[in-house]
Amino acid sequence: MGGPRHRTLLGLPGVPAQAVLGFLAQLTQQVAPIGTVLVVQGASGSLTLAGVTAAAFAMGVGMGRPVQGRLMDRRGSRPVLAVTALVHVAALVALVAAAGDRLWWVVVALAWVAGAGLPPVSVSMRLEWGRRVPDEGRTAAYSLVYLVQELAMLVGPLAFGVVIALTTTSLGLALVAVAAGAATLGFARALRSGARGPERERGRVFADRRMAVLLAVVLLLGGTLGALQVGVPALATARHAPAATGVLVAALSVGGIAGAAAYGARSWRSRVGVRLVALMLALGAVLAPLALVESWPVFWMVLFGGGLALNPALTTSSLLVDEFAPGAQAEAFGWVSTAIGVGDALGSGVAGVTGERLGASAPFLAASGLALAGAALATVLLRRDGTR
């Protein structure tokens, strides 16, 4: 997995087990929203209710991450992982049981609880692996975090599809949730740097003004992803090839996996902020031609190229969190997750409006524009002193 630097990290005691358990623990990250839509629509017959349920789950994730992060900064990762694993699994199982009831608000509330309780596995990985490597090794550590996460998001829905083909949608969601919850508990026990991080003065997330700018950049990065997630199926449908959607969306994930592996495999001497600007510029430039591409294989390759830049950009933003919010990284990583989620929602909305008014290719111009706007804003981060 990855290059020599990744292999060095994986050679540390406990890291291979953490990577495997972290992968299994994150299977519900994509399965939960997909599964709740299928379960609720199947039980109620209402696509509207299913959509509201999915939105409630996403809102729960966005609202829960900063709170989880603050608790992790104060109490450590293990207790937060244990509690959230139990809450997440219990809420999803309860949602499956309540989906057929007429009390729709109960289903929506349970979806929100399941989202708020989604275990912060990737944040815990960043904290654990970041503490166990020197500063120059954190690019590889954080890229490996995104590599594991991307693999889970790619494999999770595929595994869920196999499970529901053999059982039912409701039972399949419950089984995947329980398995991921058990893996989360195992991952928490596998952490080796201690339940709490090294004792030091607890920082404040926004003590450095550049942290707020970084969140705005990450929001635009999330918006780019959201625009693509709407643009790809919309264009495939407009070209009378909706079945192509899955293969095209997979191009982003495959590119993301390759990008994370390549980015962490070498040493980088350039400043972290400069890299973020360059990656956002590359992402915007790569995505712009999608509005003109007619060939599906070429379209797939361009999306793959976008994935190559996307995960390294996320890794680089994590490196900047270490610089801008020392002593409060967990909460800061939580805010980054929230910014990505909010940006995803905004980007989806922008893509929907532009696609309807300007044509099926317009969402890709929106995605490119959001990435380029993020690159322009990221230049603010090049200032060396952002403290108040």
C-alpha positions, -999 to +999 in steps of 0.1 A: +000+000+000+017+032-012+055+038-014+084+034+010+071+061+034+038+043+037+056+010+043+077+027+070+045+039+088+029+005+084+060-010+100+053+007+133+039-016+160+001-016+159-004+005+128-013-024+104-041-035+128-053+001+132-054+005+094-074-027+089-098-020+118-101+016+108-111+005+073-138-018+086-150+008+111-156+033+083-177+010+061-209+027+072-197+062+062-212+056+027-235+027+036-254+045+063-269+073+041-275+050+011-290+023+034-313+047+052-327+060+019-334+025+007-349+013+040-371+044+045-383+046+009-390+008+009-409+009+042-428+042+037-430+045-001-420+081+002-389+094-016-394+127+001-392+112+036-361+092+025-344+124+013-352+142+045-338+113+064-306+114+045-303+151+050-309+147+087-280+121+088-257+146+070-267+174+094-260+151+123-225+144+110-217+180+104-229+191+138-214+162+157-178+164+144-166+196+162-182+184+195-165+150+192-132+167+184-134+190+214-141+159+236-112+141+220-088+170+228-099+169+264-106+132+271-087+113+243-099+092+214-108+059+231-138+070+252-152+091+223-149+062+198-165+037+222-195+060+230-201+071+194-198+035+182-226+024+205-248+055+197-243+051+159-251+014+158-281+017+182-296+046+162-293+028+129-308-004+143-336+016+158-342+034+125-345+001+107-371-010+133-390+023+132-390+028+094-424+013+089-441+034+115-462+064+107-442+086+132-419+100+105-403+124+129-389+095+149-372+081+118-357+116+110-346+121+146-329+087+147-311+095+114-298+127+129-286+108+160-269+082+138-251+110+119-241+128+151-227+095+165-207+085+134-174+075+150-145+099+143-123+071+131-103+091+105-097+120+130-084+094+155-061+080+128-047+114+121-040+121+158-026+087+164-003+085+134+006+122+135+020+117+170+040+087+161+060+101+132+083+131+129+070+163+112+084+153+078+065+120+080+030+135+084+023+139+047+026+101+044+006+096+076-023+118+066-023+106+030-026+070+044-056+081+065-074+093+033-063+062+015-079+039+041-110+061+042-113+062+004-110+024+002-137+020+029-160+044+010-154+024-022-158-011-008-186-003+017-214+002-008-202-028-029-202-050+002-236-037+012-250-046-022-238-081-018-253-084+017-287-070+007-288-093-023-285-123+000-308-109+028-329-078+028-321-041+028-331-036+065-312-066+077-282-057+055-280-022+070-283-036+105-256-062+099-231-037+083-237-013+112-231-039+139-199-051+121-186-015+117-194-008+153-175-039+165-146-028+143-147+007+159-144-008+194-115-029+182-099+001+166-102+021+199-085-007+218-057-009+192-047+028+197-012+028+212-003+064+219-026+064+249-063+074+255-051+110+256-025+129+237+007+142+252+001+167+280+004+203+267-014+235+268-049+231+252-051+255+222-081+273+207-092+263+172-094+299+159-065+315+177-049+318+143-071+337+119-058+315+090-078+286+104-110+303+094-096+309+059-086+273+057-121+262+066-134+284+038-110+268+013-120+233+025-157+244+021-150+252-016-132+219-020-162+201-006-184+222-030-163+209-059-170+174-048-207+180-044-210+196-078-193+165-094-216+142-075-246+159-090-231+166-124-220+131-132-254+113-129-272+143-145-250+142-176-252+104-178-290+107-177-290+135-203-270+113-226-294+083-220-267+063-202-276+064-165-259+030-160-226+048-166-230+068-134-214+042-111-184+036-133-178+073-137-182+081-099-158+053-092-131+071-113-130+098-086-125+072-059-098+053-078-080+085-086-083+095-050-067+062-039-039+066-064-034+103-055-032+095-018-007+067-024+015+088-047+014+120-026+025+103+006+052+083-011+077+111-015+093+140+004+081+175-003+103+205+003+078+232-008+057+250+018+025+233+027+004+264+018+020+266-016+012+230-022-025+236-013-027+265-038-011+244-065-033+214-059-065+235-060-053+251-092-046+217-107-080+204-096-098+233-112-078+231-144-083+193-148-121+195-143-128+224-167-126+202-199-153+179-186-179+204-200-166+196-235-157+159-233-179+136-254-161+103-251-169+082-220-134+067-216-118+102-218-144+115-193-134+087-170-098+096-173-104+133-166-124+124-135-096+101-124-072+130-128-095+151-106-093+124-079-055+125-082-055+161-070-085+159-046-071+136-019-037+153-018-055+186-013-074+171+016-042+157+031-025+191+027-054+208+045-048+184+074-011+194+076-022+231+079-045+222+107-014+211+127+002+244+120-028+267+127-045+249+156-018+233+178-033+217+209-068+216+194-063+194+164-091+171+170-117+198+172-101+216+142-103+183+122-140+181+133-146+216+118-128+206+086-152+176+083-181+200+089-168+224+062-165+196+037-201+185+044-215+220+041-195+226+010-208+193-005-244+204+001-238+239-013-220+225-043-248+201-050-273+229-049-252+251-072-247+222-097-285+215-096-294+251-104-267+256-131-275+222-147-312+229-150-307+264-164-276+261-185-274+225-195-260+191-183-224+202-187-227+233-166-221+215-132-186+207-143-178+244-149-193+251-115-170+224-100-140+239-117-149+274-107-153+264-070-118+247-070-102+278-087-119+301-062-105+279-034-070+282-049-074+320-050-085+321-014-058+297-003-031+323-013-041+341+020-027+311+038+008+319+025+012+347+050+035+333+077+018+350+107-019+348+111-023+352+149-045+379+163 
